[in-house]
Amino acid sequence: MSQQFRHLFSPLNIGAHTVPNRIAMTAMSLSYEEDSLLQERHVSFYAERAKGGIGLIVGEPQIVHPTATYSARLPKGYDKRNIPMYR
């Protein structure tokens, strides 16, 4: 591999976490939600990207408060049904 990309496949520490490589996927709206809830399709999408070797995945935007205004179809992050520990 060229010297230009010599760190691409080396681990990176971010706080207490170690990312296995320097390949990152930025956030995007998937529009898979139904009734503003995350779906198994979301999990599958991100799992496949991780299997493919992406070291850091930034999840899609979510609505963080009931008073937030938005134009896109986005999951409601504040809805306890979207939080695994409440399922």
N, C-alpha and C positions, 0 to 999 in steps of 0.2 A: 504494500500500500504506500502511496506517496507520502512524503513528509507533511504535505498540506493537511492530510486527514489522519494523522497518526494517533490522535486521541479519540476518534469517532467511536471505536468499539471498546474503550476503556471505561471502567466505572467512574461515577461522579457522586460525591457525597453532598447532599443537600440537607443541612441540619443533621438530624439523627437518622436520616434515610439514605440508603445507597441506591442509586439508579444504575442498572447494569451496563448502560451505554449512553452515548450522547444523542441518540436519535429520539426526537420528540414529536408528538402529534398535538397540534393546537386544537382549541375548542371549536366545535361547529354544532349547529343545530341539526339534529337528525330528524326531528318531527315524527318520531315513532310513538310519542305519548298518546294515551287514550284517556280522556277525562282528566287531563293534566297529571296523569300518573305514569311513572316509568314502567317500562314493559320488559319482559324477558328478552325481547329483540335488542334492547339497549345493551344488556349484559352480554349477549352473544356477539354484538358488533365490537365492543371493546375487548372482549376476550380474544377474538380472532386477531385483532391488531397486536395484542400483547404476544400471542403465539408467533406472530410474524416477526417479532424482534424489536418492536418499539419499546424503548426503555422508559419513557415518561409520557403518559397520556393525560391531557387536560380534558376533563369531561365537559359536556355541553353546558351552555348557560341555563340557569334556572331562575324562576321567580322566587325572590327571597322573602317577600312580605305581601300580605293581602292587599295593601294599598298601592303596590307597584303598578305602574302602567307599562304596557308592552304591546307590540303589534304582532309578534310571531307566536306560533304555537310552541309553548315552552312548558316543561314540567314545573309543578309547584314544589319547590324545594322545602318550603315550610310545612307542607302537608305531611303529617306523621305517617301516612300510608306510603310515602316515598322514602322513609327512613327505616332501613332493615331492622334495627333493634326494636321497633314498635310493631313489626309484622307478626 
